[in-house]
Amino acid sequence: MRFHLPHNSILPILFLLFIFFCGTGTAESVSDISYLSISSVSLTPEVYQPGDRGTVELTIQNRGNISVQLESVTMAGSGLKVQTPPYTLVSPIGGGDTRTYFFDLIAPMEPGVYYPYISVNSIRSGFLKYPIPIRVDATKPLITLSKIPSSFIYGRQTTVQIQVANSRPDTIRNAQIVPLIHGKPATEAMEIIPNQYFIGTLPSRETKTVDFTFTPKIEADLIFVLHYQTADNKHQSEVTLPLRFSADKKQADMALSSISFSTINGVQQITGDITNVGLETAYSVTATIGEGANSVFPYKDYVLGTLNPDDFASFQLTFEPIETSYTPTLIITFKDKDGNQYIQSFPFEQGEPAHEGTFITSFSGSSGGGGMRTSGMHVSRGGGVRMTVGGGGGGRGPMQGPGSIATEAPSDSPPFLLIAIAILAIIGGAYYIHRKKKRNRKMSRKGWKDLKLMKEIESYDEDENTQDSDQSTASTSDEK
C-alpha cells in the first residue's frame, strides 16, 4: 500500500525545509571569522638592531559565544626572515577563549620599519590579516672617556672616568664594562680597580659614569669594552685609551742653586738649596750622595720634608770620595700625594774648595721664592738633568710653611771679612770710650766751675752780713 501526501501539504513542508537550511547558513556565517580579533601583540626586543633575532607573541580572542575552528595562523612579510612555520590544524577557539602563538624572526641588516602581517584563516570561511610594525635601529650605546689625565707616568697610579650613555630608543640589559689589553683582561698586565663593572639595566636616554683606577706598567692600548644585550642578542661598544708614558707637566720638579764645597781632613761638604719648580707639592724630600762617594757623619743624608711649589730649602751633605777623580752625583728623592716615589740625579764637577775649616751650621728659617739663577758651576753632560746655580731667595721674607728647613751658613766665608768686622768693632769701642771720657771731663770741669761760683757767692754773703752787723753796732752806740 502506498502512502500519498495530500497535494496541499507538500508546500508547507518545503517551506519549513527552506527556512531550516537558510537559518543554519546564517548562523554559521555569523559565528565564523568575524568573532575573532587580535587582542595583544608583544615584541622581544622592542626595537631590533640589524641582524637581531626576536620573537613576536600574538594572542587571538574569540569574542563570540560559539566555537571557531581555525585552518592556519601564519606570519609573513618582505625583508624579515620568519623562522617559525605556519600553525595548521589548530584546535578550535571556544566562545570567550584566547589562543597565543609565537613567531621567531631575524631582523634585516638595513635599518628601517618593516610591516610583516599575521594571517588567520578559518576552516569554514573567511580570513583575518593583521600588520605588525617591526623597527630596526642601528644606533649603539655611547661609551666615552669623560675624564683622563694629561699624561701617564710609569708606575704612577691614575684614574680615568668612563661614561656610558644609552642613545638607543629601547632599554639595554646586562650592561657591563670590561677593560682589555691585547684582547685579554687588563689585570694580567697591570693593577686596575675594578677589573670590570656591572651596570645592569640602562633605560633609553640615561647615562652611567664609572671610575677606573690603575697603575700603568706597559705602553699599550687600554680598551674599555661595553657588553650589553637587546633581548637575547649580545652586542658591544668600545673606546680606546692609548697608554703612552711622558713627563708630567704638573708634577713636582727639583732644581739646585747656591751650591758650594768645602774640605776638612779629606772629608768634603756640599751645601746648597733645593727648589720645587713644579706645580705640585713634593713630599718626603731627601738629598743624598750617589755612587762614587761614601756618605759620612754628620750629614750622611739630609731630609728636607715637604716642599710646596716655588718653595726651597737648604741642605748639606758630608762625604768621602772613593776615587781621586770622580764626578759627584746628588740624588734627590720625593713622593707625590699618592705615595709614588720619584728620583732625580744631578751629576756635576766640583771646583777647588774655597778654604779648609770647620763645618758651620745655622738654624735660621729658609726663605720662599723661586730665587734668581746665575751661572757659576759646570754641569756635566747628561740627559734631562736640571740644575741651576746662583743666588737663591725671593722677596717674600721668612717662610713658616711646610718647606721651611734650617739653612746652613757656608763654612768658606772669607777670613778678611771677619777681620774687618773685628777692626770695626774695636774702632767703635774705642770711639765710645773716648766719647765717654770726654763727656766725664766736661762734666767734671763744669762741676768745678759751679763749685767755685758757689764759694764766691757764699763769701760775698758773709761780707754782706759782716757789714750789716757793723752798721747795726755803730747805730746802737750813737743812740747811747
KOLTIBA-15613 format. One record per residue (C-alpha): residue number from 1; chain; z, y, x. Coordinates in steps of 0.02 Angstrom, whole numbers, plus 32768, in hexadecimal, padded with zeros to 4 digits. Layout:
KOLTIBA-15613
<NUM; A; <Z; Y; X>> ...
end
This chain:
KOLTIBA-15613
<1; A; <8000; 8000; 8000>> <2; A; <7FD2; 80A8; 8043>> <3; A; <803E; 8142; 8039>> <4; A; <7FE2; 81DF; 800D>> <5; A; <802F; 828B; 801D>> <6; A; <800A; 8300; 7F94>> <7; A; <7F80; 8376; 7FC0>> <8; A; <7FE9; 840B; 7F9F>> <9; A; <8074; 83D1; 801B>> <10; A; <8007; 83CE; 80BA>> <11; A; <8000; 8488; 80D1>> <12; A; <80BE; 84A2; 80D5>> <13; A; <80D0; 841A; 8157>> <14; A; <804C; 8466; 81C8>> <15; A; <809E; 850F; 81B6>> <16; A; <8146; 84CA; 81ED>> <17; A; <80F7; 8478; 8285>> <18; A; <80A3; 851B; 82B5>> <19; A; <8143; 857A; 82A9>> <20; A; <819E; 84F7; 8312>> <21; A; <8123; 84F8; 83A0>> <22; A; <8112; 85B4; 839F>> <23; A; <81CE; 85CA; 83A5>> <24; A; <81E0; 8552; 8436>> <25; A; <815B; 85AA; 849E>> <26; A; <81AB; 8652; 8481>> <27; A; <8257; 8614; 84B7>> <28; A; <8210; 85C9; 8558>> <29; A; <81B4; 8669; 8586>> <30; A; <824D; 86D5; 856A>> <31; A; <82C2; 8661; 85CF>> <32; A; <8250; 8654; 8667>> <33; A; <823D; 86C6; 86FF>> <34; A; <826C; 8765; 86A4>> <35; A; <8322; 872F; 86A8>> <36; A; <8325; 8729; 8766>> <37; A; <834B; 87BB; 87DD>> <38; A; <8377; 87D9; 8895>> <39; A; <842E; 880A; 888F>> <40; A; <844D; 8828; 894A>> <41; A; <83F6; 8826; 89F4>> <42; A; <8454; 8826; 8A9B>> <43; A; <8405; 8840; 8B47>> <44; A; <8450; 8801; 8BEB>> <45; A; <8440; 8868; 8C54>> <46; A; <8430; 8904; 8BED>> <47; A; <83B1; 894E; 8C66>> <48; A; <834B; 88DF; 8CD9>> <49; A; <831A; 88FC; 8D8D>> <50; A; <826A; 88C1; 8DBF>> <51; A; <8268; 8804; 8DC6>> <52; A; <8312; 87F0; 8D73>> <53; A; <8338; 8757; 8D0C>> <54; A; <8389; 8779; 8C64>> <55; A; <83B4; 8734; 8BBB>> <56; A; <838F; 8770; 8B0A>> <57; A; <840E; 8738; 8A88>> <58; A; <83C6; 873B; 89D6>> <59; A; <8423; 8720; 8931>> <60; A; <83C5; 86FC; 888D>> <61; A; <8421; 870F; 87E8>> <62; A; <83F6; 86CB; 873C>> <63; A; <8426; 8750; 86BF>> <64; A; <83F3; 86E6; 8629>> <65; A; <8451; 865F; 85CB>> <66; A; <83DC; 85CE; 85EC>> <67; A; <83B0; 856F; 868A>> <68; A; <8315; 859E; 86EF>> <69; A; <82BE; 851F; 875D>> <70; A; <8271; 8569; 87FE>> <71; A; <81DA; 8523; 8856>> <72; A; <81F1; 857D; 88FE>> <73; A; <8245; 860E; 8958>> <74; A; <81DE; 8653; 89E8>> <75; A; <81E7; 86E1; 8A67>> <76; A; <8147; 8724; 8AB5>> <77; A; <8104; 87C4; 8B04>> <78; A; <8095; 8805; 8B8F>> <79; A; <80DD; 882A; 8C3C>> <80; A; <8179; 87C0; 8C27>> <81; A; <818C; 870B; 8C55>> <82; A; <81E8; 86AF; 8BCA>> <83; A; <823A; 8614; 8C12>> <84; A; <827B; 85CA; 8B6E>> <85; A; <81FF; 8565; 8B04>> <86; A; <81F3; 8585; 8A48>> <87; A; <8279; 853C; 89D7>> <88; A; <8223; 84C1; 895D>> <89; A; <8260; 8456; 88CD>> <90; A; <82FF; 84B8; 88C6>> <91; A; <8383; 8492; 8846>> <92; A; <8381; 84F4; 87A3>> <93; A; <83E2; 8596; 8794>> <94; A; <8451; 858F; 86FB>> <95; A; <8473; 8621; 868B>> <96; A; <84E2; 86A0; 86E3>> <97; A; <84DC; 863F; 8788>> <98; A; <849E; 8676; 8834>> <99; A; <8449; 8621; 88C6>> <100; A; <844B; 865C; 897C>> <101; A; <83BF; 863D; 89F8>> <102; A; <83B3; 8661; 8AB3>> <103; A; <8318; 868B; 8B18>> <104; A; <8313; 8696; 8BD7>> <105; A; <8294; 8709; 8C26>> <106; A; <825F; 8756; 8CCD>> <107; A; <8240; 8812; 8CD3>> <108; A; <819C; 8851; 8D1D>> <109; A; <8196; 88A7; 8DC7>> <110; A; <8154; 894A; 8D80>> <111; A; <81D7; 89BF; 8D36>> <112; A; <81C1; 89F3; 8C81>> <113; A; <81ED; 89C4; 8BCE>> <114; A; <81A7; 8921; 8B88>> <115; A; <81A6; 88E6; 8AD2>> <116; A; <81A6; 8829; 8ABF>> <117; A; <81B9; 87ED; 8A0A>> <118; A; <8216; 8765; 89B0>> <119; A; <81B0; 86FE; 8932>> <120; A; <820D; 869F; 88A9>> <121; A; <819D; 8628; 8843>> <122; A; <81CE; 85D5; 87A0>> <123; A; <8193; 8525; 8771>> <124; A; <8167; 8556; 86BF>> <125; A; <811A; 8600; 86D8>> <126; A; <8123; 86A0; 873A>> <127; A; <815D; 86D8; 87E4>> <128; A; <81C6; 8763; 8830>> <129; A; <81A3; 87C8; 88D0>> <130; A; <8225; 8833; 8927>> <131; A; <8200; 889B; 89C7>> <132; A; <8285; 88A7; 8A4E>> <133; A; <827E; 8935; 8AD1>> <134; A; <829C; 88FA; 8B85>> <135; A; <82B9; 8984; 8C07>> <136; A; <8290; 8965; 8CBE>> <137; A; <82D9; 89E7; 8D38>> <138; A; <82C6; 89DD; 8DF5>> <139; A; <8351; 8A5C; 8E1B>> <140; A; <83D7; 8A1C; 8E92>> <141; A; <8489; 8A5A; 8EAB>> <142; A; <8498; 8AD8; 8F38>> <143; A; <8506; 8AB3; 8FCF>> <144; A; <8519; 8B47; 9045>> <145; A; <857E; 8B7F; 90DC>> <146; A; <85E2; 8C0D; 9094>> <147; A; <864F; 8C2E; 912E>> <148; A; <862F; 8BFD; 91E3>> <149; A; <8670; 8C3F; 928B>> <150; A; <8604; 8CAD; 92F8>> <151; A; <8608; 8C2D; 9385>> <152; A; <8644; 8B7D; 93AD>> <153; A; <86B1; 8B57; 9445>> <154; A; <86C3; 8AAA; 948E>> <155; A; <876C; 8A62; 945C>> <156; A; <879C; 8AF9; 93F4>> <157; A; <87CD; 8AD7; 9341>> <158; A; <8768; 8B33; 92BF>> <159; A; <8751; 8B38; 9202>> <160; A; <86B4; 8B43; 9198>> <161; A; <86AA; 8B5F; 90DD>> <162; A; <8630; 8AFE; 9070>> <163; A; <8602; 8B37; 8FC0>> <164; A; <85B2; 8AC7; 8F3D>> <165; A; <855F; 8B1A; 8EA7>> <166; A; <851C; 8AB1; 8E17>> <167; A; <847B; 8B0D; 8DED>> <168; A; <843E; 8A7F; 8D7E>> <169; A; <8440; 8A91; 8CBF>> <170; A; <84AD; 89F6; 8CAE>> <171; A; <8550; 89B5; 8CF6>> <172; A; <854F; 8953; 8D98>> <173; A; <85CB; 88C7; 8DB5>> <174; A; <861E; 886C; 8E46>> <175; A; <85F5; 88FD; 8EBA>> <176; A; <8639; 88EF; 8F6C>> <177; A; <8617; 8941; 9015>> <178; A; <8604; 88D3; 90B0>> <179; A; <85ED; 8920; 9160>> <180; A; <8574; 88BF; 91D0>> <181; A; <853A; 88C7; 9286>> <182; A; <849F; 8864; 92B6>> <183; A; <84A6; 880E; 920D>> <184; A; <8556; 87CD; 922A>> <185; A; <8600; 880D; 91EF>> <186; A; <8630; 88A7; 9254>> <187; A; <86DC; 885E; 9275>> <188; A; <868D; 87E7; 92F3>> <189; A; <865B; 887B; 9361>> <190; A; <86EA; 88F6; 9348>> <191; A; <8787; 891D; 92E6>> <192; A; <8760; 8962; 9239>> <193; A; <87D2; 897E; 91A4>> <194; A; <87B1; 8945; 911F>> <195; A; <8738; 88BC; 9151>> <196; A; <86ED; 88CB; 90A2>> <197; A; <8715; 892A; 9003>> <198; A; <8709; 88EA; 8F50>> <199; A; <86DD; 896F; 8ECF>> <200; A; <86C1; 88FF; 8E38>> <201; A; <8675; 8950; 8D9E>> <202; A; <8625; 89FB; 8DB2>> <203; A; <85E3; 8A4D; 8D13>> <204; A; <8545; 8AB6; 8D10>> <205; A; <8552; 8B65; 8D5E>> <206; A; <85F9; 8B42; 8DB0>> <207; A; <8625; 8B45; 8E6A>> <208; A; <869D; 8AEE; 8EDE>> <209; A; <86D6; 8B28; 8F8C>> <210; A; <8712; 8AAF; 9012>> <211; A; <8757; 8AD2; 90C2>> <212; A; <8734; 8A5B; 9154>> <213; A; <8799; 8A6D; 91F5>> <214; A; <8757; 8A19; 9292>> <215; A; <875C; 8A1D; 9350>> <216; A; <86AC; 8A16; 9398>> <217; A; <8695; 89A3; 942E>> <218; A; <85D7; 8991; 9433>> <219; A; <8541; 89FD; 9410>> <220; A; <84EA; 89B6; 9377>> <221; A; <84B5; 89DB; 92C5>> <222; A; <8548; 89C8; 924F>> <223; A; <84FE; 899E; 91A4>> <224; A; <8564; 89B0; 9105>> <225; A; <851A; 893C; 9081>> <226; A; <8540; 8954; 8FC8>> <227; A; <8535; 88AF; 8F69>> <228; A; <8530; 88B9; 8EAB>> <229; A; <84F4; 885B; 8E12>> <230; A; <8493; 887F; 8D73>> <231; A; <84C4; 87EC; 8D06>> <232; A; <84AB; 8755; 8D79>> <233; A; <842C; 87AF; 8DE6>> <234; A; <8469; 87DC; 8E94>> <235; A; <842E; 887B; 8EE8>> <236; A; <845E; 88E7; 8F7B>> <237; A; <844D; 8995; 8FC2>> <238; A; <847B; 89CC; 9072>> <239; A; <8495; 8A5F; 90E6>> <240; A; <848D; 8A5C; 91A5>> <241; A; <8505; 8AB4; 921C>> <242; A; <84C5; 8AB9; 92D0>> <243; A; <8553; 8AA4; 934C>> <244; A; <8525; 8B00; 93EC>> <245; A; <85AA; 8B35; 9468>> <246; A; <85AF; 8BEC; 949C>> <247; A; <862A; 8C6F; 94D6>> <248; A; <869D; 8CB3; 9452>> <249; A; <867C; 8D6C; 943C>> <250; A; <872C; 8D8D; 93FD>> <251; A; <879A; 8D19; 9464>> <252; A; <8815; 8D57; 94E5>> <253; A; <87CA; 8D7A; 9590>> <254; A; <8829; 8D9E; 9631>> <255; A; <87FC; 8E1F; 96B6>> <256; A; <8853; 8E4B; 975C>> <257; A; <887D; 8EF5; 97A4>> <258; A; <88EC; 8F46; 9829>> <259; A; <88E6; 8EAE; 989C>> <260; A; <8943; 8EB8; 9942>> <261; A; <897A; 8E3D; 99CA>> <262; A; <8A0C; 8E36; 9A43>> <263; A; <8A49; 8DB4; 9AC2>> <264; A; <8AF8; 8D82; 9AFD>> <265; A; <8B09; 8CFB; 9B82>> <266; A; <8A6B; 8CA4; 9B4A>> <267; A; <8A99; 8CAE; 9A90>> <268; A; <8A1E; 8D18; 9A30>> <269; A; <8A3C; 8D7B; 9993>> <270; A; <89BD; 8DB9; 9916>> <271; A; <89E6; 8E3B; 9892>> <272; A; <897E; 8E8A; 9809>> <273; A; <8963; 8EA5; 9750>> <274; A; <8917; 8E31; 96CE>> <275; A; <88C5; 8E87; 9638>> <276; A; <8890; 8E37; 9595>> <277; A; <87E4; 8E83; 9579>> <278; A; <87BD; 8E11; 94E4>> <279; A; <87D2; 8E33; 942B>> <280; A; <8855; 8DAD; 9406>> <281; A; <8908; 8D95; 9441>> <282; A; <8926; 8D22; 94D6>> <283; A; <89C3; 8CB7; 94D0>> <284; A; <8A24; 8C60; 955C>> <285; A; <89C5; 8CBC; 95E5>> <286; A; <89EC; 8C72; 9690>> <287; A; <89AA; 8C9B; 973E>> <288; A; <89A9; 8C24; 97D2>> <289; A; <894C; 8C02; 9875>> <290; A; <88C7; 8B7C; 986E>> <291; A; <8883; 8B06; 98F3>> <292; A; <8884; 8B39; 99A9>> <293; A; <8939; 8B72; 99AC>> <294; A; <89E9; 8B34; 9989>> <295; A; <8A56; 8B9A; 9914>> <296; A; <8B01; 8BBB; 9960>> <297; A; <8BA6; 8C0A; 992E>> <298; A; <8BCE; 8C88; 98E5>> <299; A; <8B30; 8C9D; 987B>> <300; A; <8AD8; 8BF5; 986F>> <301; A; <8A91; 8C2B; 97C8>> <302; A; <8AA8; 8CC1; 9758>> <303; A; <8ABC; 8CC0; 969A>> <304; A; <8A7E; 8D5C; 9645>> <305; A; <8A9B; 8D23; 9592>> <306; A; <8A35; 8D72; 9507>> <307; A; <89AC; 8DF2; 9524>> <308; A; <8963; 8E50; 9492>> <309; A; <88B3; 8E97; 949D>> <310; A; <88A9; 8F25; 951D>> <311; A; <8959; 8EFE; 9560>> <312; A; <897B; 8ED4; 9616>> <313; A; <8A0D; 8E92; 9679>> <314; A; <8A33; 8E86; 9733>> <315; A; <8A48; 8DE6; 9796>> <316; A; <8A6E; 8DAC; 9846>> <317; A; <8A58; 8D04; 989A>> <318; A; <8A8F; 8CBE; 9942>> <319; A; <8A2F; 8C35; 999B>> <320; A; <8A02; 8BE7; 9A42>> <321; A; <894D; 8BC6; 9A70>> <322; A; <891E; 8B13; 9A96>> <323; A; <888F; 8B42; 9B0B>> <324; A; <8875; 8BD5; 9B7D>> <325; A; <87D7; 8C08; 9B23>> <326; A; <87D9; 8BF6; 9A68>> <327; A; <87B0; 8C53; 99C8>> <328; A; <8849; 8C6B; 995A>> <329; A; <882F; 8C49; 98A3>> <330; A; <889C; 8C93; 981C>> <331; A; <88AD; 8C23; 9783>> <332; A; <88DB; 8C72; 96DC>> <333; A; <8903; 8C04; 9646>> <334; A; <8924; 8C3D; 9595>> <335; A; <891E; 8BFD; 94E1>> <336; A; <88D7; 8C3E; 943F>> <337; A; <892F; 8C46; 9396>> <338; A; <88FD; 8B91; 9371>> <339; A; <8949; 8B50; 9412>> <340; A; <88A4; 8B31; 946C>> <341; A; <88B5; 8B4B; 9527>> <342; A; <883B; 8BAE; 9593>> <343; A; <882D; 8BBB; 964F>> <344; A; <87DD; 8C48; 96B4>> <345; A; <87CA; 8C46; 9771>> <346; A; <87B3; 8CDC; 97E2>> <347; A; <877B; 8CB2; 9894>> <348; A; <8782; 8D41; 9911>> <349; A; <878E; 8D67; 99CB>> <350; A; <882B; 8DBD; 9A05>> <351; A; <8827; 8E4B; 9A83>> <352; A; <88A1; 8E70; 9B0E>> <353; A; <8954; 8E85; 9AD0>> <354; A; <898F; 8F39; 9ACF>> <355; A; <8A2F; 8F12; 9B2C>> <356; A; <8AB1; 8E8D; 9B42>> <357; A; <8B58; 8EA4; 9AEC>> <358; A; <8BC9; 8E63; 9A65>> <359; A; <8B92; 8E3F; 99B4>> <360; A; <8BC7; 8ECC; 9940>> <361; A; <8BD8; 8EB0; 9886>> <362; A; <8BFC; 8F34; 9804>> <363; A; <8C1D; 8F17; 974C>> <364; A; <8BD3; 8FAD; 96F4>> <365; A; <8B72; 8F8E; 9653>> <366; A; <8AB6; 8F79; 965E>> <367; A; <8A44; 9000; 961A>> <368; A; <89C4; 8FE5; 9593>> <369; A; <890E; 9011; 9598>> <370; A; <8871; 8FCB; 95E0>> <371; A; <887F; 9028; 9684>> <372; A; <87FB; 9079; 96F2>> <373; A; <8797; 8FFE; 975A>> <374; A; <875A; 9026; 9808>> <375; A; <8712; 8FBF; 9892>> <376; A; <8777; 8F8E; 9928>> <377; A; <8776; 8ED2; 993A>> <378; A; <86EF; 8E56; 9964>> <379; A; <86C9; 8DDD; 98D5>> <380; A; <8682; 8D39; 990E>> <381; A; <85EC; 8CEE; 98B8>> <382; A; <860C; 8C85; 9820>> <383; A; <85C3; 8C75; 9774>> <384; A; <861A; 8CCD; 96E6>> <385; A; <86B3; 8D08; 9747>> <386; A; <86EF; 8DB4; 9715>> <387; A; <8760; 8E16; 9788>> <388; A; <8784; 8ECF; 978D>> <389; A; <87DF; 8F24; 981A>> <390; A; <8823; 8FD3; 9815>> <391; A; <88A7; 9041; 97C9>> <392; A; <88F9; 9002; 972C>> <393; A; <8958; 905A; 96A7>> <394; A; <8929; 90B5; 960B>> <395; A; <8969; 9152; 95BD>> <396; A; <89D9; 9104; 953C>> <397; A; <8A7C; 9100; 959D>> <398; A; <8AF6; 906E; 95A9>> <399; A; <8AD2; 8FE2; 9532>> <400; A; <8B58; 8F76; 94E4>> <401; A; <8AE6; 8EFA; 948C>> <402; A; <8AC6; 8E43; 94B0>> <403; A; <8A61; 8E6A; 954B>> <404; A; <8AEF; 8EC3; 95A5>> <405; A; <8B15; 8E6A; 9649>> <406; A; <8B72; 8EAA; 96E0>> <407; A; <8B00; 8EFF; 975E>> <408; A; <8B17; 8EEC; 9818>> <409; A; <8B0D; 8F7A; 9895>> <410; A; <8A9A; 8F45; 9923>> <411; A; <8AF4; 8F1F; 99C4>> <412; A; <8A6E; 8F6F; 9A30>> <413; A; <8A9F; 9026; 9A0C>> <414; A; <8A77; 9093; 9AA5>> <415; A; <8B11; 90B2; 9B17>> <416; A; <8AE5; 9169; 9B32>> <417; A; <8B01; 9188; 9A79>> <418; A; <8BB4; 914A; 9A87>> <419; A; <8BCE; 91B4; 9B23>> <420; A; <8B89; 924D; 9ACC>> <421; A; <8BFE; 9231; 9A3A>> <422; A; <8C93; 9220; 9AB1>> <423; A; <8C63; 92C1; 9B0E>> <424; A; <8C53; 931F; 9A6B>> <425; A; <8CFC; 92DE; 9A35>> <426; A; <8D4D; 9317; 9AD9>> <427; A; <8CFC; 93C2; 9ACF>> <428; A; <8D33; 93D4; 9A1C>> <429; A; <8DE5; 93A3; 9A47>> <430; A; <8DED; 941B; 9ADA>> <431; A; <8DAA; 94A7; 9A71>> <432; A; <8E2A; 9483; 99EA>> <433; A; <8EBA; 9485; 9A6A>> <434; A; <8E79; 9526; 9AB6>> <435; A; <8E72; 957B; 9A0F>> <436; A; <8F20; 9541; 99E4>> <437; A; <8F69; 9582; 9A87>> <438; A; <8F11; 9628; 9A72>> <439; A; <8F55; 9639; 99C3>> <440; A; <9004; 9610; 99FF>> <441; A; <8FF9; 9693; 9A8B>> <442; A; <8FBC; 9715; 9A12>> <443; A; <9047; 96EF; 999B>> <444; A; <90C1; 96F3; 9A2A>> <445; A; <9087; 979F; 9A64>> <446; A; <908F; 97DF; 99B4>> <447; A; <913E; 979C; 99A5>> <448; A; <9177; 97F7; 9A42>> <449; A; <912D; 989A; 9A05>> <450; A; <9184; 9887; 9960>> <451; A; <9229; 9862; 99B7>> <452; A; <921C; 98FC; 9A29>> <453; A; <91F3; 996A; 9995>> <454; A; <9288; 9928; 9937>> <455; A; <92FA; 994D; 99CC>> <456; A; <92B6; 9A00; 99D8>> <457; A; <92D5; 9A17; 991F>> <458; A; <9387; 99D7; 9931>> <459; A; <93A5; 9A4B; 99C7>> <460; A; <9364; 9ADE; 9965>> <461; A; <93D5; 9AB5; 98D3>> <462; A; <946C; 9AAD; 9947>> <463; A; <9443; 9B58; 9990>> <464; A; <9433; 9BA3; 98E4>> <465; A; <94D7; 9B5B; 98AF>> <466; A; <952D; 9B9F; 994C>> <467; A; <94EA; 9C4E; 992D>> <468; A; <9523; 9C4A; 9879>> <469; A; <95CF; 9C14; 98AF>> <470; A; <95DC; 9CA2; 9930>> <471; A; <95A6; 9D24; 98B1>> <472; A; <9626; 9CE6; 9835>> <473; A; <96B1; 9CEF; 98B7>> <474; A; <9680; 9DA0; 98E9>> <475; A; <9680; 9DDA; 9837>> <476; A; <972D; 9D96; 981A>> <477; A; <9772; 9DF2; 98B3>> <478; A; <972B; 9E99; 987A>> <479; A; <977F; 9E8B; 97D3>> <480; A; <9827; 9E70; 9821>> 
end
